[in-house]
Amino acid sequence: MEKNLDSKGRWRNKTVAFRVSPEEAKQIDEYVRLSGLSKQDYITKRLTYREVVVQGNPKVYKALRNQMAEIYEELKRLEKCSDGNEKLLSTLQLVAEILNGLKGEKE
């Protein structure tokens, strides 16, 4: 088997594979996208109980923005069904505004 030396000088020559459901795969992909790490690094850190530190970059910012937009739309939908979500919706709106402000600082 071929040896692979990674960027931190580790020999990585073992392959680990497992099956997941489509829903689990989607959730893992979402977490990886939001972390800014490679899928390999994210899964390795999670499985070895090491802290996952989000690497801020434009790709992560876009993933966070898109995720917040999805959450916001779902909360708006739920708001039509119940008045109890108003505080949560306004808090989310504030977080979205702050996130948009962060983008403006980088430009």
C-alpha positions as CSV (number, residue, x, y, z in Angstrom):
1,M,0.0,0.0,0.0
2,E,1.2,3.5,-0.9
3,K,2.2,5.8,1.9
4,N,0.8,9.4,2.0
5,L,2.6,12.1,3.9
6,D,0.2,14.8,4.9
7,S,0.9,18.6,5.5
8,K,1.7,17.9,9.1
9,G,4.3,15.2,8.4
10,R,2.1,12.2,9.3
11,W,2.0,9.0,7.3
12,R,-1.5,8.3,6.4
13,N,-1.8,4.9,4.7
14,K,-4.9,3.5,6.3
15,T,-8.4,3.8,4.8
16,V,-11.5,4.0,6.9
17,A,-14.9,3.7,5.2
18,F,-18.4,3.2,6.4
19,R,-22.0,3.5,5.1
20,V,-24.5,6.2,6.1
21,S,-28.1,7.0,5.1
22,P,-28.7,9.8,2.6
23,E,-30.0,11.9,5.5
24,E,-26.8,11.3,7.6
25,A,-24.6,12.0,4.6
26,K,-26.4,15.3,4.1
27,Q,-26.0,16.3,7.7
28,I,-22.3,15.3,7.7
29,D,-21.7,17.3,4.5
30,E,-23.5,20.3,6.1
31,Y,-21.3,20.2,9.2
32,V,-18.2,19.8,7.1
33,R,-19.2,22.8,4.9
34,L,-19.8,24.9,8.0
35,S,-16.5,23.9,9.7
36,G,-14.3,25.0,6.7
37,L,-12.3,21.8,7.2
38,S,-11.9,18.9,4.7
39,K,-14.2,16.0,5.3
40,Q,-11.3,13.9,6.3
41,D,-10.1,16.4,8.9
42,Y,-13.6,17.0,10.3
43,I,-14.4,13.4,10.7
44,T,-11.0,12.5,12.2
45,K,-11.3,15.3,14.7
46,R,-14.9,14.3,15.7
47,L,-14.1,10.7,16.0
48,T,-10.9,11.3,18.1
49,Y,-12.7,13.8,20.4
50,R,-10.5,16.7,19.3
51,E,-11.9,20.1,19.1
52,V,-13.3,21.2,15.7
53,V,-12.2,24.8,15.2
54,V,-14.1,26.6,12.4
55,Q,-11.6,28.0,9.8
56,G,-13.1,31.3,8.8
57,N,-12.9,32.0,5.1
58,P,-15.3,33.2,2.3
59,K,-16.5,29.6,1.7
60,V,-17.5,29.2,5.4
61,Y,-19.1,32.6,5.4
62,K,-21.2,31.6,2.4
63,A,-22.2,28.3,4.0
64,L,-23.2,30.1,7.3
65,R,-25.2,32.7,5.4
66,N,-27.0,30.1,3.4
67,Q,-27.7,28.0,6.5
68,M,-29.1,31.1,8.3
69,A,-31.3,31.9,5.3
70,E,-32.8,28.4,5.4
71,I,-33.4,28.6,9.1
72,Y,-35.0,32.0,8.7
73,E,-37.3,30.8,6.0
74,E,-38.4,27.8,8.1
75,L,-39.0,30.0,11.1
76,K,-41.1,32.4,9.0
77,R,-43.1,29.4,7.9
78,L,-43.6,28.3,11.5
79,E,-44.5,31.8,12.6
80,K,-47.7,31.4,10.5
81,C,-48.6,28.4,12.7
82,S,-47.7,29.8,16.1
83,D,-47.1,33.2,17.8
84,G,-44.5,31.6,20.2
85,N,-41.7,31.9,17.7
86,E,-41.6,35.7,17.5
87,K,-38.7,36.2,20.0
88,L,-36.7,33.5,18.3
89,L,-37.4,35.0,14.9
90,S,-36.3,38.4,15.9
91,T,-33.1,37.1,17.5
92,L,-32.3,35.2,14.3
93,Q,-33.0,38.3,12.3
94,L,-30.5,40.2,14.5
95,V,-27.9,37.5,14.0
96,A,-28.4,37.6,10.3
97,E,-27.9,41.4,10.3
98,I,-24.7,41.0,12.2
99,L,-23.5,38.3,9.9
100,N,-24.3,40.6,6.9
101,G,-22.3,43.4,8.7
102,L,-19.3,41.1,9.1
103,K,-19.2,40.6,5.3
104,G,-19.2,44.3,4.8
105,E,-16.1,44.7,7.1
106,K,-14.2,42.3,4.9
107,E,-15.0,44.0,1.6
